[in-house]
Amino acid sequence: MSLLTMVERHLRREAVAPSRFGREAAGDPRFVFDLRRGREPRPATEARVRAFMMGQQSLGALQGSALVCGKRHEQRENEK
């Protein structure tokens, strides 16, 4: 899958602005806009951006688990 396709899907799934994503993932707020215009990032930059997206997916899963665990913990505390 192309980097642009992955980035576009990530933007929709995470509901994040392209400039924010570019700033956080590549240190360049114009990154996504430049990709859309045909920019081909260096291999190291592409690897960093892909790793960022994978980390965000993992973080989202962990946060979802933590919320569930936190609610369960609160429920147990209230039962005491």
Biopython code that builds the backbone (N, CA, C, O; Angstrom):
import numpy as np
from Bio.PDB.StructureBuilder import StructureBuilder

atoms = [
    (1, "MET", "N", (0.858, -1.176, 0.000)),
    (1, "MET", "CA", (0.000, 0.000, 0.000)),
    (1, "MET", "C", (0.903, 1.238, 0.000)),
    (1, "MET", "O", (1.915, 1.273, 0.700)),
    (2, "SER", "N", (0.543, 2.225, -0.767)),
    (2, "SER", "CA", (1.365, 3.425, -0.853)),
    (2, "SER", "C", (1.311, 4.210, 0.462)),
    (2, "SER", "O", (0.357, 4.102, 1.233)),
    (3, "LEU", "N", (2.345, 4.988, 0.690)),
    (3, "LEU", "CA", (2.401, 5.800, 1.908)),
    (3, "LEU", "C", (1.235, 6.784, 1.947)),
    (3, "LEU", "O", (0.617, 6.973, 2.994)),
    (4, "LEU", "N", (0.937, 7.402, 0.825)),
    (4, "LEU", "CA", (-0.166, 8.368, 0.787)),
    (4, "LEU", "C", (-1.492, 7.711, 1.162)),
    (4, "LEU", "O", (-2.275, 8.288, 1.917)),
    (5, "THR", "N", (-1.748, 6.524, 0.648)),
    (5, "THR", "CA", (-2.983, 5.809, 0.977)),
    (5, "THR", "C", (-3.049, 5.517, 2.476)),
    (5, "THR", "O", (-4.088, 5.700, 3.110)),
    (6, "MET", "N", (-1.924, 5.061, 3.030)),
    (6, "MET", "CA", (-1.890, 4.772, 4.468)),
    (6, "MET", "C", (-2.136, 6.036, 5.294)),
    (6, "MET", "O", (-2.877, 6.020, 6.277)),
    (7, "VAL", "N", (-1.505, 7.121, 4.878)),
    (7, "VAL", "CA", (-1.659, 8.387, 5.610)),
    (7, "VAL", "C", (-3.108, 8.865, 5.535)),
    (7, "VAL", "O", (-3.676, 9.274, 6.547)),
    (8, "GLU", "N", (-3.704, 8.817, 4.358)),
    (8, "GLU", "CA", (-5.095, 9.266, 4.210)),
    (8, "GLU", "C", (-6.030, 8.442, 5.094)),
    (8, "GLU", "O", (-6.919, 8.997, 5.739)),
    (9, "ARG", "N", (-5.839, 7.140, 5.128)),
    (9, "ARG", "CA", (-6.664, 6.285, 5.991)),
    (9, "ARG", "C", (-6.456, 6.627, 7.459)),
    (9, "ARG", "O", (-7.406, 6.682, 8.240)),
    (10, "HIS", "N", (-5.207, 6.853, 7.818)),
    (10, "HIS", "CA", (-4.892, 7.211, 9.204)),
    (10, "HIS", "C", (-5.563, 8.527, 9.586)),
    (10, "HIS", "O", (-6.119, 8.649, 10.678)),
    (11, "LEU", "N", (-5.514, 9.500, 8.701)),
    (11, "LEU", "CA", (-6.138, 10.796, 8.976)),
    (11, "LEU", "C", (-7.635, 10.648, 9.225)),
    (11, "LEU", "O", (-8.181, 11.254, 10.148)),
    (12, "ARG", "N", (-8.292, 9.841, 8.400)),
    (12, "ARG", "CA", (-9.740, 9.632, 8.578)),
    (12, "ARG", "C", (-10.035, 8.871, 9.873)),
    (12, "ARG", "O", (-10.918, 9.252, 10.641)),
    (13, "ARG", "N", (-9.290, 7.801, 10.101)),
    (13, "ARG", "CA", (-9.544, 6.953, 11.269)),
    (13, "ARG", "C", (-9.307, 7.713, 12.579)),
    (13, "ARG", "O", (-10.077, 7.582, 13.531)),
    (14, "GLU", "N", (-8.243, 8.499, 12.615)),
    (14, "GLU", "CA", (-7.875, 9.215, 13.851)),
    (14, "GLU", "C", (-8.483, 10.611, 13.930)),
    (14, "GLU", "O", (-8.353, 11.285, 14.952)),
    (15, "ALA", "N", (-9.146, 11.052, 12.862)),
    (15, "ALA", "CA", (-9.759, 12.386, 12.800)),
    (15, "ALA", "C", (-8.755, 13.473, 13.183)),
    (15, "ALA", "O", (-8.998, 14.299, 14.063)),
    (16, "VAL", "N", (-7.623, 13.440, 12.492)),
    (16, "VAL", "CA", (-6.563, 14.411, 12.765)),
    (16, "VAL", "C", (-6.328, 15.251, 11.506)),
    (16, "VAL", "O", (-6.458, 14.764, 10.383)),
    (17, "ALA", "N", (-5.987, 16.497, 11.716)),
    (17, "ALA", "CA", (-5.720, 17.413, 10.599)),
    (17, "ALA", "C", (-4.402, 17.029, 9.917)),
    (17, "ALA", "O", (-3.462, 16.588, 10.578)),
    (18, "PRO", "N", (-4.342, 17.197, 8.605)),
    (18, "PRO", "CA", (-3.102, 16.863, 7.886)),
    (18, "PRO", "C", (-1.878, 17.608, 8.409)),
    (18, "PRO", "O", (-0.795, 17.031, 8.503)),
    (19, "SER", "N", (-2.041, 18.871, 8.745)),
    (19, "SER", "CA", (-0.883, 19.635, 9.238)),
    (19, "SER", "C", (-0.400, 19.123, 10.592)),
    (19, "SER", "O", (0.804, 19.074, 10.844)),
    (20, "ARG", "N", (-1.321, 18.749, 11.450)),
    (20, "ARG", "CA", (-0.922, 18.204, 12.757)),
    (20, "ARG", "C", (-0.206, 16.868, 12.582)),
    (20, "ARG", "O", (0.823, 16.617, 13.209)),
    (21, "PHE", "N", (-0.763, 16.013, 11.721)),
    (21, "PHE", "CA", (-0.126, 14.728, 11.467)),
    (21, "PHE", "C", (1.288, 14.937, 10.943)),
    (21, "PHE", "O", (2.234, 14.325, 11.439)),
    (22, "GLY", "N", (1.434, 15.796, 9.946)),
    (22, "GLY", "CA", (2.756, 16.044, 9.373)),
    (22, "GLY", "C", (3.746, 16.552, 10.400)),
    (22, "GLY", "O", (4.902, 16.129, 10.415)),
    (23, "ARG", "N", (3.302, 17.452, 11.255)),
    (23, "ARG", "CA", (4.166, 17.999, 12.296)),
    (23, "ARG", "C", (4.609, 16.913, 13.266)),
    (23, "ARG", "O", (5.784, 16.835, 13.623)),
    (24, "GLU", "N", (3.662, 16.070, 13.693)),
    (24, "GLU", "CA", (3.973, 15.043, 14.684)),
    (24, "GLU", "C", (4.754, 13.876, 14.084)),
    (24, "GLU", "O", (5.666, 13.353, 14.723)),
    (25, "ALA", "N", (4.408, 13.463, 12.866)),
    (25, "ALA", "CA", (5.015, 12.271, 12.279)),
    (25, "ALA", "C", (6.336, 12.549, 11.571)),
    (25, "ALA", "O", (7.249, 11.724, 11.601)),
    (26, "ALA", "N", (6.433, 13.712, 10.933)),
    (26, "ALA", "CA", (7.612, 13.991, 10.109)),
    (26, "ALA", "C", (8.308, 15.290, 10.469)),
    (26, "ALA", "O", (9.346, 15.616, 9.893)),
    (27, "GLY", "N", (7.755, 16.032, 11.409)),
    (27, "GLY", "CA", (8.347, 17.318, 11.761)),
    (27, "GLY", "C", (8.125, 18.376, 10.694)),
    (27, "GLY", "O", (8.863, 19.359, 10.628)),
    (28, "ASP", "N", (7.112, 18.180, 9.858)),
    (28, "ASP", "CA", (6.843, 19.084, 8.736)),
    (28, "ASP", "C", (5.331, 19.229, 8.552)),
    (28, "ASP", "O", (4.683, 18.302, 8.067)),
    (29, "PRO", "N", (4.762, 20.369, 8.929)),
    (29, "PRO", "CA", (3.308, 20.525, 8.804)),
    (29, "PRO", "C", (2.796, 20.450, 7.362)),
    (29, "PRO", "O", (1.602, 20.242, 7.149)),
    (30, "ARG", "N", (3.669, 20.613, 6.381)),
    (30, "ARG", "CA", (3.260, 20.538, 4.970)),
    (30, "ARG", "C", (3.431, 19.134, 4.394)),
    (30, "ARG", "O", (3.158, 18.922, 3.213)),
    (31, "PHE", "N", (3.869, 18.187, 5.188)),
    (31, "PHE", "CA", (4.195, 16.850, 4.710)),
    (31, "PHE", "C", (3.055, 16.204, 3.916)),
    (31, "PHE", "O", (3.276, 15.744, 2.796)),
    (32, "VAL", "N", (1.856, 16.164, 4.470)),
    (32, "VAL", "CA", (0.725, 15.512, 3.801)),
    (32, "VAL", "C", (0.353, 16.263, 2.529)),
    (32, "VAL", "O", (0.082, 15.648, 1.498)),
    (33, "PHE", "N", (0.339, 17.576, 2.599)),
    (33, "PHE", "CA", (-0.002, 18.366, 1.408)),
    (33, "PHE", "C", (1.010, 18.119, 0.288)),
    (33, "PHE", "O", (0.643, 18.015, -0.882)),
    (34, "ASP", "N", (2.290, 18.028, 0.663)),
    (34, "ASP", "CA", (3.330, 17.746, -0.328)),
    (34, "ASP", "C", (3.194, 16.323, -0.890)),
    (34, "ASP", "O", (3.401, 16.111, -2.085)),
    (35, "LEU", "N", (2.851, 15.351, -0.040)),
    (35, "LEU", "CA", (2.605, 13.983, -0.527)),
    (35, "LEU", "C", (1.491, 13.982, -1.563)),
    (35, "LEU", "O", (1.593, 13.331, -2.603)),
    (36, "ARG", "N", (0.438, 14.712, -1.269)),
    (36, "ARG", "CA", (-0.692, 14.777, -2.195)),
    (36, "ARG", "C", (-0.300, 15.373, -3.539)),
    (36, "ARG", "O", (-0.918, 15.074, -4.561)),
    (37, "ARG", "N", (0.737, 16.224, -3.536)),
    (37, "ARG", "CA", (1.203, 16.840, -4.785)),
    (37, "ARG", "C", (2.319, 16.040, -5.446)),
    (37, "ARG", "O", (2.911, 16.491, -6.426)),
    (38, "GLY", "N", (2.610, 14.841, -4.908)),
    (38, "GLY", "CA", (3.592, 13.979, -5.557)),
    (38, "GLY", "C", (4.933, 13.863, -4.871)),
    (38, "GLY", "O", (5.825, 13.197, -5.397)),
    (39, "ARG", "N", (5.112, 14.474, -3.733)),
    (39, "ARG", "CA", (6.385, 14.374, -3.026)),
    (39, "ARG", "C", (6.705, 12.916, -2.731)),
    (39, "ARG", "O", (5.831, 12.143, -2.338)),
    (40, "GLU", "N", (7.951, 12.556, -2.924)),
    (40, "GLU", "CA", (8.429, 11.224, -2.576)),
    (40, "GLU", "C", (9.452, 11.382, -1.455)),
    (40, "GLU", "O", (10.577, 11.818, -1.698)),
    (41, "PRO", "N", (9.070, 11.033, -0.241)),
    (41, "PRO", "CA", (9.986, 11.221, 0.891)),
    (41, "PRO", "C", (11.171, 10.254, 0.829)),
    (41, "PRO", "O", (11.119, 9.219, 0.165)),
    (42, "ARG", "N", (12.207, 10.613, 1.521)),
    (42, "ARG", "CA", (13.373, 9.730, 1.627)),
    (42, "ARG", "C", (12.950, 8.456, 2.349)),
    (42, "ARG", "O", (11.989, 8.461, 3.117)),
    (43, "PRO", "N", (13.672, 7.362, 2.099)),
    (43, "PRO", "CA", (13.322, 6.095, 2.752)),
    (43, "PRO", "C", (13.272, 6.192, 4.280)),
    (43, "PRO", "O", (12.396, 5.597, 4.907)),
    (44, "ALA", "N", (14.194, 6.928, 4.876)),
    (44, "ALA", "CA", (14.200, 7.056, 6.341)),
    (44, "ALA", "C", (12.970, 7.811, 6.830)),
    (44, "ALA", "O", (12.398, 7.465, 7.864)),
    (45, "THR", "N", (12.563, 8.836, 6.096)),
    (45, "THR", "CA", (11.369, 9.600, 6.466)),
    (45, "THR", "C", (10.125, 8.740, 6.332)),
    (45, "THR", "O", (9.255, 8.758, 7.203)),
    (46, "GLU", "N", (10.038, 7.992, 5.250)),
    (46, "GLU", "CA", (8.885, 7.116, 5.054)),
    (46, "GLU", "C", (8.812, 6.074, 6.172)),
    (46, "GLU", "O", (7.734, 5.797, 6.696)),
    (47, "ALA", "N", (9.952, 5.502, 6.531)),
    (47, "ALA", "CA", (9.971, 4.503, 7.611)),
    (47, "ALA", "C", (9.524, 5.123, 8.934)),
    (47, "ALA", "O", (8.785, 4.499, 9.696)),
    (48, "ARG", "N", (9.970, 6.351, 9.206)),
    (48, "ARG", "CA", (9.596, 7.041, 10.446)),
    (48, "ARG", "C", (8.096, 7.320, 10.490)),
    (48, "ARG", "O", (7.460, 7.163, 11.532)),
    (49, "VAL", "N", (7.530, 7.738, 9.351)),
    (49, "VAL", "CA", (6.101, 8.041, 9.286)),
    (49, "VAL", "C", (5.280, 6.758, 9.452)),
    (49, "VAL", "O", (4.282, 6.746, 10.173)),
    (50, "ARG", "N", (5.699, 5.685, 8.787)),
    (50, "ARG", "CA", (4.996, 4.409, 8.938)),
    (50, "ARG", "C", (5.056, 3.920, 10.387)),
    (50, "ARG", "O", (4.059, 3.435, 10.923)),
    (51, "ALA", "N", (6.216, 4.047, 11.012)),
    (51, "ALA", "CA", (6.364, 3.638, 12.418)),
    (51, "ALA", "C", (5.479, 4.491, 13.319)),
    (51, "ALA", "O", (4.890, 3.984, 14.274)),
    (52, "PHE", "N", (5.384, 5.775, 13.021)),
    (52, "PHE", "CA", (4.518, 6.673, 13.797)),
    (52, "PHE", "C", (3.069, 6.202, 13.731)),
    (52, "PHE", "O", (2.379, 6.141, 14.749)),
    (53, "MET", "N", (2.614, 5.870, 12.525)),
    (53, "MET", "CA", (1.223, 5.429, 12.374)),
    (53, "MET", "C", (0.984, 4.105, 13.101)),
    (53, "MET", "O", (-0.060, 3.922, 13.727)),
    (54, "MET", "N", (1.931, 3.195, 13.023)),
    (54, "MET", "CA", (1.792, 1.914, 13.724)),
    (54, "MET", "C", (1.764, 2.145, 15.240)),
    (54, "MET", "O", (1.009, 1.492, 15.961)),
    (55, "GLY", "N", (2.579, 3.061, 15.705)),
    (55, "GLY", "CA", (2.595, 3.385, 17.130)),
    (55, "GLY", "C", (1.293, 4.000, 17.588)),
    (55, "GLY", "O", (0.834, 3.729, 18.697)),
    (56, "GLN", "N", (0.690, 4.827, 16.745)),
    (56, "GLN", "CA", (-0.588, 5.444, 17.084)),
    (56, "GLN", "C", (-1.685, 4.395, 17.170)),
    (56, "GLN", "O", (-2.549, 4.468, 18.043)),
    (57, "GLN", "N", (-1.654, 3.414, 16.265)),
    (57, "GLN", "CA", (-2.657, 2.343, 16.305)),
    (57, "GLN", "C", (-2.498, 1.531, 17.581)),
    (57, "GLN", "O", (-3.484, 1.199, 18.238)),
    (58, "SER", "N", (-1.256, 1.212, 17.933)),
    (58, "SER", "CA", (-1.000, 0.445, 19.154)),
    (58, "SER", "C", (-1.406, 1.241, 20.381)),
    (58, "SER", "O", (-1.996, 0.695, 21.314)),
    (59, "LEU", "N", (-1.092, 2.526, 20.381)),
    (59, "LEU", "CA", (-1.442, 3.386, 21.506)),
    (59, "LEU", "C", (-2.948, 3.468, 21.675)),
    (59, "LEU", "O", (-3.450, 3.436, 22.799)),
    (60, "GLY", "N", (-3.674, 3.575, 20.567)),
    (60, "GLY", "CA", (-5.134, 3.621, 20.632)),
    (60, "GLY", "C", (-5.704, 2.357, 21.244)),
    (60, "GLY", "O", (-6.637, 2.418, 22.045)),
    (61, "ALA", "N", (-5.153, 1.217, 20.876)),
    (61, "ALA", "CA", (-5.619, -0.053, 21.439)),
    (61, "ALA", "C", (-5.319, -0.117, 22.928)),
    (61, "ALA", "O", (-6.149, -0.574, 23.714)),
    (62, "LEU", "N", (-4.136, 0.341, 23.317)),
    (62, "LEU", "CA", (-3.777, 0.330, 24.739)),
    (62, "LEU", "C", (-4.649, 1.279, 25.541)),
    (62, "LEU", "O", (-5.067, 0.947, 26.650)),
    (63, "GLN", "N", (-4.927, 2.444, 25.002)),
    (63, "GLN", "CA", (-5.774, 3.398, 25.710)),
    (63, "GLN", "C", (-7.179, 2.855, 25.872)),
    (63, "GLN", "O", (-7.799, 3.061, 26.915)),
    (64, "GLY", "N", (-7.689, 2.173, 24.877)),
    (64, "GLY", "CA", (-9.008, 1.557, 24.974)),
    (64, "GLY", "C", (-9.033, 0.527, 26.083)),
    (64, "GLY", "O", (-9.999, 0.459, 26.842)),
    (65, "SER", "N", (-7.979, -0.283, 26.190)),
    (65, "SER", "CA", (-7.887, -1.284, 27.245)),
    (65, "SER", "C", (-7.777, -0.615, 28.607)),
    (65, "SER", "O", (-8.382, -1.072, 29.577)),
    (66, "ALA", "N", (-7.011, 0.461, 28.682)),
    (66, "ALA", "CA", (-6.837, 1.153, 29.961)),
    (66, "ALA", "C", (-8.148, 1.750, 30.434)),
    (66, "ALA", "O", (-8.439, 1.737, 31.630)),
    (67, "LEU", "N", (-8.944, 2.275, 29.509)),
    (67, "LEU", "CA", (-10.233, 2.832, 29.901)),
    (67, "LEU", "C", (-11.137, 1.753, 30.474)),
    (67, "LEU", "O", (-11.812, 1.963, 31.482)),
    (68, "VAL", "N", (-11.142, 0.611, 29.828)),
    (68, "VAL", "CA", (-11.961, -0.491, 30.317)),
    (68, "VAL", "C", (-11.466, -0.932, 31.679)),
    (68, "VAL", "O", (-12.259, -1.132, 32.599)),
    (69, "CYS", "N", (-10.152, -1.086, 31.813)),
    (69, "CYS", "CA", (-9.587, -1.506, 33.100)),
    (69, "CYS", "C", (-9.850, -0.458, 34.165)),
    (69, "CYS", "O", (-10.170, -0.797, 35.304)),
    (70, "GLY", "N", (-9.719, 0.816, 33.806)),
    (70, "GLY", "CA", (-9.966, 1.882, 34.763)),
    (70, "GLY", "C", (-11.392, 1.879, 35.257)),
    (70, "GLY", "O", (-11.629, 2.078, 36.448)),
    (71, "LYS", "N", (-12.355, 1.656, 34.369)),
    (71, "LYS", "CA", (-13.757, 1.618, 34.771)),
    (71, "LYS", "C", (-14.011, 0.425, 35.684)),
    (71, "LYS", "O", (-14.744, 0.530, 36.667)),
    (72, "ARG", "N", (-13.403, -0.699, 35.354)),
    (72, "ARG", "CA", (-13.581, -1.878, 36.204)),
    (72, "ARG", "C", (-12.996, -1.613, 37.584)),
    (72, "ARG", "O", (-13.583, -1.996, 38.596)),
    (73, "HIS", "N", (-11.849, -0.964, 37.624)),
    (73, "HIS", "CA", (-11.212, -0.654, 38.908)),
    (73, "HIS", "C", (-12.102, 0.278, 39.730)),
    (73, "HIS", "O", (-12.276, 0.080, 40.933)),
    (74, "GLU", "N", (-12.661, 1.292, 39.074)),
    (74, "GLU", "CA", (-13.549, 2.221, 39.786)),
    (74, "GLU", "C", (-14.771, 1.501, 40.319)),
    (74, "GLU", "O", (-15.219, 1.786, 41.429)),
    (75, "GLN", "N", (-15.311, 0.586, 39.557)),
    (75, "GLN", "CA", (-16.475, -0.157, 39.999)),
    (75, "GLN", "C", (-16.139, -0.989, 41.232)),
    (75, "GLN", "O", (-16.930, -1.053, 42.173)),
    (76, "ARG", "N", (-14.961, -1.629, 41.230)),
    (76, "ARG", "CA", (-14.566, -2.437, 42.392)),
    (76, "ARG", "C", (-14.374, -1.561, 43.623)),
    (76, "ARG", "O", (-14.741, -1.951, 44.732)),
    (77, "GLU", "N", (-13.800, -0.383, 43.428)),
    (77, "GLU", "CA", (-13.578, 0.525, 44.548)),
    (77, "GLU", "C", (-14.922, 0.970, 45.149)),
    (77, "GLU", "O", (-15.049, 1.098, 46.367)),
    (78, "ASN", "N", (-15.911, 1.201, 44.295)),
    (78, "ASN", "CA", (-17.228, 1.642, 44.761)),
    (78, "ASN", "C", (-17.971, 0.530, 45.480)),
    (78, "ASN", "O", (-18.844, 0.808, 46.302)),
    (79, "GLU", "N", (-17.642, -0.725, 45.188)),
    (79, "GLU", "CA", (-18.327, -1.842, 45.810)),
    (79, "GLU", "C", (-17.845, -2.085, 47.231)),
    (79, "GLU", "O", (-18.522, -2.750, 48.015)),
    (80, "LYS", "N", (-16.684, -1.549, 47.565)),
    (80, "LYS", "CA", (-16.103, -1.792, 48.921)),
    (80, "LYS", "C", (-16.839, -1.026, 49.989)),
    (80, "LYS", "O", (-16.488, -1.114, 51.165)),
]
sb = StructureBuilder()
sb.init_structure("model")
sb.init_model(0)
sb.init_chain("A")
sb.init_seg("    ")
for serial, (resi, resn, name, xyz) in enumerate(atoms, 1):
    if name == "N":
        sb.init_residue(resn, " ", resi, " ")
    sb.init_atom(name, np.array(xyz, "f"), 0.0, 1.0, " ", f" {name:<3s}", serial, name[0])
structure = sb.get_structure()
